[in-house]
Amino acid sequence: MITLETKTFFAICYSQAILGGIAGYMLGGIFG
């Protein structure tokens, strides 16, 4: 059973992973 807290937790982790991926992609483009 997935509670609201679990959904919120995964939503935060998912958004952080996307932001981290974008930042990493940009840094990778800058530094080679």
N, C-alpha and C positions, 0 to 999 in steps of 0.2 A: 504494500500500500504506500503510495507516494503522497506525502503531506505537503502542505504549502511551504513549510520550511525547506523541505528537500528540493522542491521546484525552484525556490529562491536561491538556494545554495548552488544548484547546477546552472541557473541563469547567470549568476555572478561569475562562476568559474568559466562559463562559456564566453561571456563578454570579455573577461580578462584575457582569455586565450586568444581571442580575435584581435584585441588591442595589442597584445604582446606580439602576435604574428605580424601585424602591420608594422609595428615599430621595428621588429627584427628585419623585416623585408626592406624597409627604408634604410636602416643602418647597413644592411648587406649591400644595398645599391650604392651607398656612399663610399663604403670602405672596400668595395670590390666584390 
